[in-house]
């Protein structure tokens, strides 16, 4: 599966969110934040595979 990571900076850390699953993580670099989000998402889906998303959200700008 492919998921979307939304990343924003809060003070000295990057916060990453996966809207398809609802997982959130953080890291001191963008790469670390994405790696941590990937791990959190994998662990979440191992525990509750029935909540795996079936559709992708619509993301737009304004």
N, C-alpha and C positions, 0 to 999 in steps of 0.2 A: 504494500500500500504506500501511497505517497501522501504526505500531509503538508500543511502550510504552517510555517513558523512566522509569527509576528514578533518583532523585536523592538524594544525601546530602552533607552538608557535612563536609569534612576541613580543620580549621584555618581558613585564609582562602580556600579554594576550594570550589566545588561539583563533585562528581564525578557524571557521568551515565552510565548503562548501558542498553543495549538488549539485553534477554535473548533476544529472538527471533533476533537476528543474532549477538550476541556482541561488539558494538562498545562501546567505552568512550571517554569524552572528559571534559573539564573546562572550567571557566570561573570567573571571579570573581563572576558573577551567575548566577542560575538560567537566565535567558534566554540568556546567553552559553554556558552549559554545554549547553543543549538545542540551540542553533544549531550548536555544534561537533559534538555527537553526530549531528545530522542530516547534516552534511557528511561526517563520518567514515563513517557508514552508507551514504550514497550512493556514496562512493568505493569502499568495500568491495564493494558490490553491482555496481558497474561492472566491477571486476576479476574477480569471481567470481559471476556471476549464477546459477550452478547451485546455490549455497548459500542462495538466497533461501528464507525459511521458508514452509511451506505451512500450518502450524497455529499458533495462538496459545497461549502458555503459560498455565497456570492460576495466577492470583495471588490470594492470600488473606491474611488477617491472623489473628493468634493472640494 
